[in-house]
Amino acid sequence: MGSKAPTWADQWGRGGYGDERDDDTTMTNKKRLGNSSSKMEEVKAVASAGFDKAKAAAVVGAQKVKSGTSVGVKWIKNQYQKKRSSK
């Protein structure tokens, strides 16, 4: 049964919660994110652009629903009037 598959420790790491190697990695990532304010501004700008696009799409969709409903109500009224006048 000599399997060449990695062990659990190889797959998931040898240290447990609070392993020093994990702490070092976390600190390195925090140092990398030191200029986070400019990155946050970029993210906000992209999100704002996405929001504007979504808002425009919602407005167009609402207009289509409104006009479709109007046409549908008029069609129902016409059908009702045709039935009432034929009697």
PDB file of N, CA, C and O in Angstrom:
ATOM      1  N   MET A   1       0.819  -1.189   0.000  1.00  0.00           N
ATOM      2  CA  MET A   1       0.000   0.000   0.000  1.00  0.00           C
ATOM      3  C   MET A   1       0.859   1.247   0.000  1.00  0.00           C
ATOM      4  O   MET A   1       0.497   2.222   0.659  1.00  0.00           O
ATOM      5  N   GLY A   2       1.929   1.266  -0.672  1.00  0.00           N
ATOM      6  CA  GLY A   2       2.806   2.421  -0.706  1.00  0.00           C
ATOM      7  C   GLY A   2       2.224   3.509  -1.587  1.00  0.00           C
ATOM      8  O   GLY A   2       2.472   3.529  -2.793  1.00  0.00           O
ATOM      9  N   SER A   3       1.470   4.394  -1.014  1.00  0.00           N
ATOM     10  CA  SER A   3       0.826   5.462  -1.770  1.00  0.00           C
ATOM     11  C   SER A   3       1.762   6.661  -1.865  1.00  0.00           C
ATOM     12  O   SER A   3       2.465   6.986  -0.908  1.00  0.00           O
ATOM     13  N   LYS A   4       1.766   7.310  -3.012  1.00  0.00           N
ATOM     14  CA  LYS A   4       2.599   8.499  -3.194  1.00  0.00           C
ATOM     15  C   LYS A   4       1.813   9.772  -2.932  1.00  0.00           C
ATOM     16  O   LYS A   4       2.298  10.871  -3.206  1.00  0.00           O
ATOM     17  N   ALA A   5       0.623   9.634  -2.412  1.00  0.00           N
ATOM     18  CA  ALA A   5      -0.205  10.794  -2.104  1.00  0.00           C
ATOM     19  C   ALA A   5       0.387  11.532  -0.906  1.00  0.00           C
ATOM     20  O   ALA A   5       0.959  10.903  -0.016  1.00  0.00           O
ATOM     21  N   PRO A   6       0.257  12.853  -0.874  1.00  0.00           N
ATOM     22  CA  PRO A   6       0.787  13.616   0.255  1.00  0.00           C
ATOM     23  C   PRO A   6       0.000  13.330   1.526  1.00  0.00           C
ATOM     24  O   PRO A   6      -1.181  12.987   1.485  1.00  0.00           O
ATOM     25  N   THR A   7       0.667  13.475   2.627  1.00  0.00           N
ATOM     26  CA  THR A   7       0.012  13.252   3.912  1.00  0.00           C
ATOM     27  C   THR A   7      -0.857  14.448   4.254  1.00  0.00           C
ATOM     28  O   THR A   7      -0.818  15.484   3.590  1.00  0.00           O
ATOM     29  N   TRP A   8      -1.643  14.274   5.308  1.00  0.00           N
ATOM     30  CA  TRP A   8      -2.500  15.364   5.750  1.00  0.00           C
ATOM     31  C   TRP A   8      -1.660  16.577   6.114  1.00  0.00           C
ATOM     32  O   TRP A   8      -2.017  17.704   5.770  1.00  0.00           O
ATOM     33  N   ALA A   9      -0.551  16.362   6.802  1.00  0.00           N
ATOM     34  CA  ALA A   9       0.303  17.470   7.223  1.00  0.00           C
ATOM     35  C   ALA A   9       0.912  18.185   6.020  1.00  0.00           C
ATOM     36  O   ALA A   9       1.072  19.405   6.045  1.00  0.00           O
ATOM     37  N   ASP A  10       1.251  17.448   4.978  1.00  0.00           N
ATOM     38  CA  ASP A  10       1.805  18.083   3.783  1.00  0.00           C
ATOM     39  C   ASP A  10       0.756  18.945   3.087  1.00  0.00           C
ATOM     40  O   ASP A  10       1.075  19.993   2.526  1.00  0.00           O
ATOM     41  N   GLN A  11      -0.474  18.505   3.128  1.00  0.00           N
ATOM     42  CA  GLN A  11      -1.527  19.247   2.444  1.00  0.00           C
ATOM     43  C   GLN A  11      -1.950  20.492   3.212  1.00  0.00           C
ATOM     44  O   GLN A  11      -2.147  21.551   2.617  1.00  0.00           O
ATOM     45  N   TRP A  12      -2.088  20.375   4.501  1.00  0.00           N
ATOM     46  CA  TRP A  12      -2.696  21.443   5.282  1.00  0.00           C
ATOM     47  C   TRP A  12      -1.717  22.193   6.174  1.00  0.00           C
ATOM     48  O   TRP A  12      -2.140  23.092   6.900  1.00  0.00           O
ATOM     49  N   GLY A  13      -0.458  21.872   6.154  1.00  0.00           N
ATOM     50  CA  GLY A  13       0.532  22.555   6.976  1.00  0.00           C
ATOM     51  C   GLY A  13       0.757  21.828   8.274  1.00  0.00           C
ATOM     52  O   GLY A  13      -0.123  21.125   8.771  1.00  0.00           O
ATOM     53  N   ARG A  14       1.914  21.995   8.807  1.00  0.00           N
ATOM     54  CA  ARG A  14       2.299  21.260  10.015  1.00  0.00           C
ATOM     55  C   ARG A  14       1.893  21.993  11.286  1.00  0.00           C
ATOM     56  O   ARG A  14       1.658  21.349  12.309  1.00  0.00           O
ATOM     57  N   GLY A  15       1.807  23.291  11.254  1.00  0.00           N
ATOM     58  CA  GLY A  15       1.518  24.043  12.475  1.00  0.00           C
ATOM     59  C   GLY A  15       0.037  24.148  12.737  1.00  0.00           C
ATOM     60  O   GLY A  15      -0.783  24.013  11.830  1.00  0.00           O
ATOM     61  N   GLY A  16      -0.291  24.387  13.975  1.00  0.00           N
ATOM     62  CA  GLY A  16      -1.681  24.570  14.346  1.00  0.00           C
ATOM     63  C   GLY A  16      -2.031  26.036  14.397  1.00  0.00           C
ATOM     64  O   GLY A  16      -1.372  26.864  13.768  1.00  0.00           O
ATOM     65  N   TYR A  17      -3.062  26.357  15.140  1.00  0.00           N
ATOM     66  CA  TYR A  17      -3.504  27.733  15.284  1.00  0.00           C
ATOM     67  C   TYR A  17      -2.394  28.534  15.971  1.00  0.00           C
ATOM     68  O   TYR A  17      -1.868  28.122  17.004  1.00  0.00           O
ATOM     69  N   GLY A  18      -2.047  29.675  15.389  1.00  0.00           N
ATOM     70  CA  GLY A  18      -1.020  30.528  15.976  1.00  0.00           C
ATOM     71  C   GLY A  18       0.388  30.099  15.627  1.00  0.00           C
ATOM     72  O   GLY A  18       1.330  30.494  16.314  1.00  0.00           O
ATOM     73  N   ASP A  19       0.566  29.318  14.599  1.00  0.00           N
ATOM     74  CA  ASP A  19       1.884  28.884  14.187  1.00  0.00           C
ATOM     75  C   ASP A  19       2.708  30.119  13.824  1.00  0.00           C
ATOM     76  O   ASP A  19       2.202  31.035  13.176  1.00  0.00           O
ATOM     77  N   GLU A  20       3.956  30.144  14.232  1.00  0.00           N
ATOM     78  CA  GLU A  20       4.800  31.315  14.005  1.00  0.00           C
ATOM     79  C   GLU A  20       4.954  31.616  12.521  1.00  0.00           C
ATOM     80  O   GLU A  20       5.032  32.783  12.137  1.00  0.00           O
ATOM     81  N   ARG A  21       5.000  30.598  11.690  1.00  0.00           N
ATOM     82  CA  ARG A  21       5.139  30.837  10.256  1.00  0.00           C
ATOM     83  C   ARG A  21       3.913  31.564   9.722  1.00  0.00           C
ATOM     84  O   ARG A  21       4.033  32.421   8.846  1.00  0.00           O
ATOM     85  N   ASP A  22       2.749  31.234  10.236  1.00  0.00           N
ATOM     86  CA  ASP A  22       1.535  31.925   9.814  1.00  0.00           C
ATOM     87  C   ASP A  22       1.563  33.386  10.246  1.00  0.00           C
ATOM     88  O   ASP A  22       1.136  34.264   9.497  1.00  0.00           O
ATOM     89  N   ASP A  23       2.067  33.652  11.461  1.00  0.00           N
ATOM     90  CA  ASP A  23       2.160  35.018  11.946  1.00  0.00           C
ATOM     91  C   ASP A  23       3.079  35.852  11.061  1.00  0.00           C
ATOM     92  O   ASP A  23       2.782  37.011  10.772  1.00  0.00           O
ATOM     93  N   ASP A  24       4.193  35.265  10.630  1.00  0.00           N
ATOM     94  CA  ASP A  24       5.124  35.976   9.756  1.00  0.00           C
ATOM     95  C   ASP A  24       4.456  36.304   8.424  1.00  0.00           C
ATOM     96  O   ASP A  24       4.623  37.401   7.892  1.00  0.00           O
ATOM     97  N   THR A  25       3.719  35.370   7.904  1.00  0.00           N
ATOM     98  CA  THR A  25       3.039  35.592   6.638  1.00  0.00           C
ATOM     99  C   THR A  25       2.008  36.706   6.776  1.00  0.00           C
ATOM    100  O   THR A  25       1.870  37.538   5.880  1.00  0.00           O
ATOM    101  N   THR A  26       1.297  36.728   7.870  1.00  0.00           N
ATOM    102  CA  THR A  26       0.298  37.755   8.103  1.00  0.00           C
ATOM    103  C   THR A  26       0.948  39.131   8.174  1.00  0.00           C
ATOM    104  O   THR A  26       0.438  40.091   7.598  1.00  0.00           O
ATOM    105  N   MET A  27       2.054  39.228   8.867  1.00  0.00           N
ATOM    106  CA  MET A  27       2.748  40.509   8.969  1.00  0.00           C
ATOM    107  C   MET A  27       3.260  40.962   7.609  1.00  0.00           C
ATOM    108  O   MET A  27       3.202  42.148   7.287  1.00  0.00           O
ATOM    109  N   THR A  28       3.761  40.023   6.809  1.00  0.00           N
ATOM    110  CA  THR A  28       4.247  40.374   5.474  1.00  0.00           C
ATOM    111  C   THR A  28       3.100  40.898   4.624  1.00  0.00           C
ATOM    112  O   THR A  28       3.269  41.875   3.895  1.00  0.00           O
ATOM    113  N   ASN A  29       1.934  40.263   4.707  1.00  0.00           N
ATOM    114  CA  ASN A  29       0.776  40.721   3.948  1.00  0.00           C
ATOM    115  C   ASN A  29       0.335  42.105   4.401  1.00  0.00           C
ATOM    116  O   ASN A  29      -0.064  42.924   3.573  1.00  0.00           O
ATOM    117  N   LYS A  30       0.400  42.378   5.691  1.00  0.00           N
ATOM    118  CA  LYS A  30       0.013  43.695   6.189  1.00  0.00           C
ATOM    119  C   LYS A  30       0.971  44.759   5.684  1.00  0.00           C
ATOM    120  O   LYS A  30       0.548  45.869   5.362  1.00  0.00           O
ATOM    121  N   LYS A  31       2.267  44.434   5.610  1.00  0.00           N
ATOM    122  CA  LYS A  31       3.243  45.387   5.096  1.00  0.00           C
ATOM    123  C   LYS A  31       2.983  45.662   3.625  1.00  0.00           C
ATOM    124  O   LYS A  31       3.128  46.793   3.161  1.00  0.00           O
ATOM    125  N   ARG A  32       2.595  44.617   2.888  1.00  0.00           N
ATOM    126  CA  ARG A  32       2.304  44.777   1.475  1.00  0.00           C
ATOM    127  C   ARG A  32       1.107  45.688   1.256  1.00  0.00           C
ATOM    128  O   ARG A  32       1.040  46.395   0.251  1.00  0.00           O
ATOM    129  N   LEU A  33       0.175  45.676   2.176  1.00  0.00           N
ATOM    130  CA  LEU A  33      -1.043  46.473   2.050  1.00  0.00           C
ATOM    131  C   LEU A  33      -0.893  47.844   2.692  1.00  0.00           C
ATOM    132  O   LEU A  33      -1.895  48.484   3.010  1.00  0.00           O
ATOM    133  N   GLY A  34       0.308  48.298   2.884  1.00  0.00           N
ATOM    134  CA  GLY A  34       0.555  49.573   3.549  1.00  0.00           C
ATOM    135  C   GLY A  34      -0.081  50.744   2.831  1.00  0.00           C
ATOM    136  O   GLY A  34      -0.519  51.691   3.486  1.00  0.00           O
ATOM    137  N   ASN A  35      -0.147  50.716   1.537  1.00  0.00           N
ATOM    138  CA  ASN A  35      -0.729  51.804   0.760  1.00  0.00           C
ATOM    139  C   ASN A  35      -2.180  51.477   0.443  1.00  0.00           C
ATOM    140  O   ASN A  35      -2.612  51.575  -0.705  1.00  0.00           O
ATOM    141  N   SER A  36      -2.919  51.091   1.457  1.00  0.00           N
ATOM    142  CA  SER A  36      -4.283  50.623   1.241  1.00  0.00           C
ATOM    143  C   SER A  36      -5.265  51.749   0.951  1.00  0.00           C
ATOM    144  O   SER A  36      -6.328  51.499   0.384  1.00  0.00           O
ATOM    145  N   SER A  37      -4.935  52.986   1.327  1.00  0.00           N
ATOM    146  CA  SER A  37      -5.884  54.074   1.082  1.00  0.00           C
ATOM    147  C   SER A  37      -6.047  54.330  -0.411  1.00  0.00           C
ATOM    148  O   SER A  37      -7.159  54.576  -0.878  1.00  0.00           O
ATOM    149  N   SER A  38      -4.946  54.275  -1.169  1.00  0.00           N
ATOM    150  CA  SER A  38      -5.080  54.482  -2.611  1.00  0.00           C
ATOM    151  C   SER A  38      -5.784  53.303  -3.262  1.00  0.00           C
ATOM    152  O   SER A  38      -6.541  53.473  -4.217  1.00  0.00           O
ATOM    153  N   LYS A  39      -5.534  52.113  -2.746  1.00  0.00           N
ATOM    154  CA  LYS A  39      -6.226  50.935  -3.279  1.00  0.00           C
ATOM    155  C   LYS A  39      -7.715  51.023  -2.970  1.00  0.00           C
ATOM    156  O   LYS A  39      -8.546  50.641  -3.794  1.00  0.00           O
ATOM    157  N   MET A  40      -8.050  51.519  -1.802  1.00  0.00           N
ATOM    158  CA  MET A  40      -9.448  51.658  -1.421  1.00  0.00           C
ATOM    159  C   MET A  40     -10.139  52.679  -2.317  1.00  0.00           C
ATOM    160  O   MET A  40     -11.299  52.502  -2.688  1.00  0.00           O
ATOM    161  N   GLU A  41      -9.426  53.743  -2.663  1.00  0.00           N
ATOM    162  CA  GLU A  41     -10.003  54.740  -3.562  1.00  0.00           C
ATOM    163  C   GLU A  41     -10.264  54.133  -4.939  1.00  0.00           C
ATOM    164  O   GLU A  41     -11.279  54.427  -5.571  1.00  0.00           O
ATOM    165  N   GLU A  42      -9.346  53.288  -5.398  1.00  0.00           N
ATOM    166  CA  GLU A  42      -9.538  52.621  -6.683  1.00  0.00           C
ATOM    167  C   GLU A  42     -10.751  51.711  -6.642  1.00  0.00           C
ATOM    168  O   GLU A  42     -11.550  51.677  -7.578  1.00  0.00           O
ATOM    169  N   VAL A  43     -10.881  50.977  -5.550  1.00  0.00           N
ATOM    170  CA  VAL A  43     -12.015  50.058  -5.401  1.00  0.00           C
ATOM    171  C   VAL A  43     -13.324  50.845  -5.360  1.00  0.00           C
ATOM    172  O   VAL A  43     -14.317  50.438  -5.964  1.00  0.00           O
ATOM    173  N   LYS A  44     -13.322  51.955  -4.656  1.00  0.00           N
ATOM    174  CA  LYS A  44     -14.528  52.782  -4.585  1.00  0.00           C
ATOM    175  C   LYS A  44     -14.897  53.338  -5.958  1.00  0.00           C
ATOM    176  O   LYS A  44     -16.074  53.406  -6.312  1.00  0.00           O
ATOM    177  N   ALA A  45     -13.883  53.736  -6.728  1.00  0.00           N
ATOM    178  CA  ALA A  45     -14.148  54.271  -8.061  1.00  0.00           C
ATOM    179  C   ALA A  45     -14.752  53.201  -8.965  1.00  0.00           C
ATOM    180  O   ALA A  45     -15.697  53.467  -9.708  1.00  0.00           O
ATOM    181  N   VAL A  46     -14.203  51.998  -8.898  1.00  0.00           N
ATOM    182  CA  VAL A  46     -14.730  50.901  -9.720  1.00  0.00           C
ATOM    183  C   VAL A  46     -16.140  50.539  -9.273  1.00  0.00           C
ATOM    184  O   VAL A  46     -17.014  50.295 -10.104  1.00  0.00           O
ATOM    185  N   ALA A  47     -16.359  50.506  -7.969  1.00  0.00           N
ATOM    186  CA  ALA A  47     -17.691  50.187  -7.452  1.00  0.00           C
ATOM    187  C   ALA A  47     -18.699  51.258  -7.846  1.00  0.00           C
ATOM    188  O   ALA A  47     -19.845  50.949  -8.169  1.00  0.00           O
ATOM    189  N   SER A  48     -18.274  52.506  -7.820  1.00  0.00           N
ATOM    190  CA  SER A  48     -19.164  53.597  -8.206  1.00  0.00           C
ATOM    191  C   SER A  48     -19.559  53.481  -9.675  1.00  0.00           C
ATOM    192  O   SER A  48     -20.717  53.692 -10.035  1.00  0.00           O
ATOM    193  N   ALA A  49     -18.582  53.143 -10.520  1.00  0.00           N
ATOM    194  CA  ALA A  49     -18.879  52.973 -11.942  1.00  0.00           C
ATOM    195  C   ALA A  49     -19.844  51.809 -12.142  1.00  0.00           C
ATOM    196  O   ALA A  49     -20.772  51.894 -12.947  1.00  0.00           O
ATOM    197  N   GLY A  50     -19.621  50.731 -11.411  1.00  0.00           N
ATOM    198  CA  GLY A  50     -20.527  49.583 -11.501  1.00  0.00           C
ATOM    199  C   GLY A  50     -21.919  49.920 -11.014  1.00  0.00           C
ATOM    200  O   GLY A  50     -22.913  49.468 -11.583  1.00  0.00           O
ATOM    201  N   PHE A  51     -21.989  50.723  -9.952  1.00  0.00           N
ATOM    202  CA  PHE A  51     -23.286  51.133  -9.422  1.00  0.00           C
ATOM    203  C   PHE A  51     -24.033  51.979 -10.437  1.00  0.00           C
ATOM    204  O   PHE A  51     -25.240  51.817 -10.616  1.00  0.00           O
ATOM    205  N   ASP A  52     -23.317  52.885 -11.105  1.00  0.00           N
ATOM    206  CA  ASP A  52     -23.959  53.730 -12.109  1.00  0.00           C
ATOM    207  C   ASP A  52     -24.521  52.895 -13.255  1.00  0.00           C
ATOM    208  O   ASP A  52     -25.618  53.161 -13.746  1.00  0.00           O
ATOM    209  N   LYS A  53     -23.767  51.889 -13.674  1.00  0.00           N
ATOM    210  CA  LYS A  53     -24.244  51.014 -14.747  1.00  0.00           C
ATOM    211  C   LYS A  53     -25.477  50.236 -14.303  1.00  0.00           C
ATOM    212  O   LYS A  53     -26.437  50.095 -15.060  1.00  0.00           O
ATOM    213  N   ALA A  54     -25.443  49.739 -13.084  1.00  0.00           N
ATOM    214  CA  ALA A  54     -26.576  48.973 -12.566  1.00  0.00           C
ATOM    215  C   ALA A  54     -27.808  49.860 -12.428  1.00  0.00           C
ATOM    216  O   ALA A  54     -28.926  49.432 -12.713  1.00  0.00           O
ATOM    217  N   LYS A  55     -27.596  51.092 -11.992  1.00  0.00           N
ATOM    218  CA  LYS A  55     -28.708  52.022 -11.841  1.00  0.00           C
ATOM    219  C   LYS A  55     -29.344  52.328 -13.197  1.00  0.00           C
ATOM    220  O   LYS A  55     -30.568  52.358 -13.320  1.00  0.00           O
ATOM    221  N   ALA A  56     -28.509  52.553 -14.213  1.00  0.00           N
ATOM    222  CA  ALA A  56     -29.023  52.832 -15.552  1.00  0.00           C
ATOM    223  C   ALA A  56     -29.808  51.637 -16.087  1.00  0.00           C
ATOM    224  O   ALA A  56     -30.867  51.802 -16.692  1.00  0.00           O
ATOM    225  N   ALA A  57     -29.287  50.445 -15.861  1.00  0.00           N
ATOM    226  CA  ALA A  57     -29.987  49.243 -16.319  1.00  0.00           C
ATOM    227  C   ALA A  57     -31.323  49.084 -15.591  1.00  0.00           C
ATOM    228  O   ALA A  57     -32.315  48.676 -16.196  1.00  0.00           O
ATOM    229  N   ALA A  58     -31.350  49.403 -14.310  1.00  0.00           N
ATOM    230  CA  ALA A  58     -32.592  49.297 -13.545  1.00  0.00           C
ATOM    231  C   ALA A  58     -33.625  50.305 -14.044  1.00  0.00           C
ATOM    232  O   ALA A  58     -34.812  49.988 -14.122  1.00  0.00           O
ATOM    233  N   VAL A  59     -33.188  51.501 -14.378  1.00  0.00           N
ATOM    234  CA  VAL A  59     -34.113  52.521 -14.883  1.00  0.00           C
ATOM    235  C   VAL A  59     -34.711  52.071 -16.216  1.00  0.00           C
ATOM    236  O   VAL A  59     -35.917  52.188 -16.433  1.00  0.00           O
ATOM    237  N   VAL A  60     -33.866  51.561 -17.100  1.00  0.00           N
ATOM    238  CA  VAL A  60     -34.356  51.087 -18.393  1.00  0.00           C
ATOM    239  C   VAL A  60     -35.335  49.928 -18.196  1.00  0.00           C
ATOM    240  O   VAL A  60     -36.380  49.870 -18.845  1.00  0.00           O
ATOM    241  N   GLY A  61     -34.989  49.019 -17.304  1.00  0.00           N
ATOM    242  CA  GLY A  61     -35.879  47.890 -17.022  1.00  0.00           C
ATOM    243  C   GLY A  61     -37.211  48.342 -16.459  1.00  0.00           C
ATOM    244  O   GLY A  61     -38.257  47.809 -16.829  1.00  0.00           O
ATOM    245  N   ALA A  62     -37.183  49.322 -15.566  1.00  0.00           N
ATOM    246  CA  ALA A  62     -38.426  49.833 -14.983  1.00  0.00           C
ATOM    247  C   ALA A  62     -39.296  50.491 -16.051  1.00  0.00           C
ATOM    248  O   ALA A  62     -40.518  50.343 -16.038  1.00  0.00           O
ATOM    249  N   GLN A  63     -38.668  51.215 -16.970  1.00  0.00           N
ATOM    250  CA  GLN A  63     -39.433  51.846 -18.049  1.00  0.00           C
ATOM    251  C   GLN A  63     -40.084  50.794 -18.942  1.00  0.00           C
ATOM    252  O   GLN A  63     -41.221  50.965 -19.383  1.00  0.00           O
ATOM    253  N   LYS A  64     -39.365  49.709 -19.206  1.00  0.00           N
ATOM    254  CA  LYS A  64     -39.931  48.641 -20.037  1.00  0.00           C
ATOM    255  C   LYS A  64     -41.111  47.976 -19.337  1.00  0.00           C
ATOM    256  O   LYS A  64     -42.121  47.673 -19.971  1.00  0.00           O
ATOM    257  N   VAL A  65     -40.987  47.753 -18.050  1.00  0.00           N
ATOM    258  CA  VAL A  65     -42.081  47.142 -17.291  1.00  0.00           C
ATOM    259  C   VAL A  65     -43.290  48.065 -17.292  1.00  0.00           C
ATOM    260  O   VAL A  65     -44.423  47.617 -17.466  1.00  0.00           O
ATOM    261  N   LYS A  66     -43.040  49.361 -17.095  1.00  0.00           N
ATOM    262  CA  LYS A  66     -44.139  50.328 -17.063  1.00  0.00           C
ATOM    263  C   LYS A  66     -44.876  50.370 -18.399  1.00  0.00           C
ATOM    264  O   LYS A  66     -46.106  50.337 -18.437  1.00  0.00           O
ATOM    265  N   SER A  67     -44.122  50.442 -19.492  1.00  0.00           N
ATOM    266  CA  SER A  67     -44.778  50.508 -20.797  1.00  0.00           C
ATOM    267  C   SER A  67     -45.471  49.188 -21.134  1.00  0.00           C
ATOM    268  O   SER A  67     -46.551  49.192 -21.724  1.00  0.00           O
ATOM    269  N   GLY A  68     -44.864  48.067 -20.769  1.00  0.00           N
ATOM    270  CA  GLY A  68     -45.496  46.766 -21.016  1.00  0.00           C
ATOM    271  C   GLY A  68     -46.781  46.605 -20.234  1.00  0.00           C
ATOM    272  O   GLY A  68     -47.757  46.056 -20.745  1.00  0.00           O
ATOM    273  N   THR A  69     -46.790  47.075 -19.012  1.00  0.00           N
ATOM    274  CA  THR A  69     -47.990  47.011 -18.186  1.00  0.00           C
ATOM    275  C   THR A  69     -49.087  47.886 -18.773  1.00  0.00           C
ATOM    276  O   THR A  69     -50.256  47.500 -18.808  1.00  0.00           O
ATOM    277  N   SER A  70     -48.701  49.054 -19.228  1.00  0.00           N
ATOM    278  CA  SER A  70     -49.673  49.973 -19.824  1.00  0.00           C
ATOM    279  C   SER A  70     -50.327  49.348 -21.059  1.00  0.00           C
ATOM    280  O   SER A  70     -51.546  49.401 -21.225  1.00  0.00           O
ATOM    281  N   VAL A  71     -49.500  48.760 -21.914  1.00  0.00           N
ATOM    282  CA  VAL A  71     -50.029  48.108 -23.120  1.00  0.00           C
ATOM    283  C   VAL A  71     -50.936  46.947 -22.742  1.00  0.00           C
ATOM    284  O   VAL A  71     -51.990  46.750 -23.347  1.00  0.00           O
ATOM    285  N   GLY A  72     -50.525  46.183 -21.743  1.00  0.00           N
ATOM    286  CA  GLY A  72     -51.330  45.038 -21.299  1.00  0.00           C
ATOM    287  C   GLY A  72     -52.676  45.464 -20.747  1.00  0.00           C
ATOM    288  O   GLY A  72     -53.691  44.835 -21.046  1.00  0.00           O
ATOM    289  N   VAL A  73     -52.706  46.515 -19.950  1.00  0.00           N
ATOM    290  CA  VAL A  73     -53.969  46.997 -19.373  1.00  0.00           C
ATOM    291  C   VAL A  73     -54.889  47.503 -20.473  1.00  0.00           C
ATOM    292  O   VAL A  73     -56.094  47.252 -20.443  1.00  0.00           O
ATOM    293  N   LYS A  74     -54.322  48.220 -21.452  1.00  0.00           N
ATOM    294  CA  LYS A  74     -55.144  48.712 -22.570  1.00  0.00           C
ATOM    295  C   LYS A  74     -55.733  47.547 -23.362  1.00  0.00           C
ATOM    296  O   LYS A  74     -56.888  47.600 -23.785  1.00  0.00           O
ATOM    297  N   TRP A  75     -54.935  46.491 -23.562  1.00  0.00           N
ATOM    298  CA  TRP A  75     -55.419  45.321 -24.304  1.00  0.00           C
ATOM    299  C   TRP A  75     -56.572  44.669 -23.552  1.00  0.00           C
ATOM    300  O   TRP A  75     -57.572  44.285 -24.159  1.00  0.00           O
ATOM    301  N   ILE A  76     -56.437  44.542 -22.229  1.00  0.00           N
ATOM    302  CA  ILE A  76     -57.503  43.937 -21.423  1.00  0.00           C
ATOM    303  C   ILE A  76     -58.770  44.792 -21.502  1.00  0.00           C
ATOM    304  O   ILE A  76     -59.870  44.257 -21.639  1.00  0.00           O
ATOM    305  N   LYS A  77     -58.622  46.113 -21.415  1.00  0.00           N
ATOM    306  CA  LYS A  77     -59.790  46.998 -21.513  1.00  0.00           C
ATOM    307  C   LYS A  77     -60.481  46.833 -22.859  1.00  0.00           C
ATOM    308  O   LYS A  77     -61.708  46.754 -22.924  1.00  0.00           O
ATOM    309  N   ASN A  78     -59.699  46.779 -23.932  1.00  0.00           N
ATOM    310  CA  ASN A  78     -60.281  46.601 -25.266  1.00  0.00           C
ATOM    311  C   ASN A  78     -61.020  45.274 -25.370  1.00  0.00           C
ATOM    312  O   ASN A  78     -62.111  45.219 -25.938  1.00  0.00           O
ATOM    313  N   GLN A  79     -60.446  44.210 -24.835  1.00  0.00           N
ATOM    314  CA  GLN A  79     -61.094  42.901 -24.884  1.00  0.00           C
ATOM    315  C   GLN A  79     -62.400  42.922 -24.104  1.00  0.00           C
ATOM    316  O   GLN A  79     -63.396  42.353 -24.549  1.00  0.00           O
ATOM    317  N   TYR A  80     -62.406  43.571 -22.947  1.00  0.00           N
ATOM    318  CA  TYR A  80     -63.612  43.662 -22.124  1.00  0.00           C
ATOM    319  C   TYR A  80     -64.693  44.473 -22.849  1.00  0.00           C
ATOM    320  O   TYR A  80     -65.866  44.101 -22.835  1.00  0.00           O
ATOM    321  N   GLN A  81     -64.291  45.588 -23.486  1.00  0.00           N
ATOM    322  CA  GLN A  81     -65.255  46.419 -24.199  1.00  0.00           C
ATOM    323  C   GLN A  81     -65.831  45.686 -25.407  1.00  0.00           C
ATOM    324  O   GLN A  81     -67.011  45.840 -25.723  1.00  0.00           O
ATOM    325  N   LYS A  82     -65.014  44.901 -26.074  1.00  0.00           N
ATOM    326  CA  LYS A  82     -65.512  44.135 -27.214  1.00  0.00           C
ATOM    327  C   LYS A  82     -66.545  43.127 -26.762  1.00  0.00           C
ATOM    328  O   LYS A  82     -67.562  42.942 -27.430  1.00  0.00           O
ATOM    329  N   LYS A  83     -66.301  42.471 -25.636  1.00  0.00           N
ATOM    330  CA  LYS A  83     -67.237  41.482 -25.116  1.00  0.00           C
ATOM    331  C   LYS A  83     -68.535  42.155 -24.700  1.00  0.00           C
ATOM    332  O   LYS A  83     -69.615  41.638 -24.983  1.00  0.00           O
ATOM    333  N   ARG A  84     -68.446  43.295 -24.035  1.00  0.00           N
ATOM    334  CA  ARG A  84     -69.626  43.989 -23.542  1.00  0.00           C
ATOM    335  C   ARG A  84     -70.455  44.545 -24.696  1.00  0.00           C
ATOM    336  O   ARG A  84     -71.683  44.551 -24.613  1.00  0.00           O
ATOM    337  N   SER A  85     -69.825  45.010 -25.761  1.00  0.00           N
ATOM    338  CA  SER A  85     -70.569  45.634 -26.865  1.00  0.00           C
ATOM    339  C   SER A  85     -71.207  44.571 -27.786  1.00  0.00           C
ATOM    340  O   SER A  85     -72.180  44.862 -28.482  1.00  0.00           O
ATOM    341  N   SER A  86     -70.672  43.367 -27.789  1.00  0.00           N
ATOM    342  CA  SER A  86     -71.226  42.330 -28.666  1.00  0.00           C
ATOM    343  C   SER A  86     -72.493  41.713 -28.085  1.00  0.00           C
ATOM    344  O   SER A  86     -73.203  41.022 -28.815  1.00  0.00           O
ATOM    345  N   LYS A  87     -72.807  41.922 -26.833  1.00  0.00           N
ATOM    346  CA  LYS A  87     -73.987  41.320 -26.214  1.00  0.00           C
ATOM    347  C   LYS A  87     -75.239  42.061 -26.536  1.00  0.00           C
ATOM    348  O   LYS A  87     -76.318  41.675 -26.087  1.00  0.00           O
TER     349      LYS A  87
END
